[in-house]
């Protein structure tokens, strides 16, 4: 259980980074207009998803599923990796890396 609490600030940071990078990408790169409603919906979604990951980590700490490979640490690590990947994807778009790869013959899958 202490693992969950130790990783909660890390999860909060990657969620915040993902939201900020997503906002910047949408407004500056894709030329969308800022929408307070969309921002609040995104924050609400992030809180619900993060709360769900934390809840599942708690449940899996109370019910030993380690024999099946499911641990609270694994659940928290997966949630952190999920949001970090989304943030890195937005960062790549902001830096033009994804469009550069496509222009140079990279495949978009």
ABEGO torsion letter per residue (X at the ends): XAAAAAAAAAAAAAAAAAAAAAAAAAAAAAGBBBBAAAAAAAAAAAAAAAAAAAAAAAAAAABBAAAAGBBAAAAAAAAAAAAAAAAAAAAAAAAGAAAAAAAAGBBBX
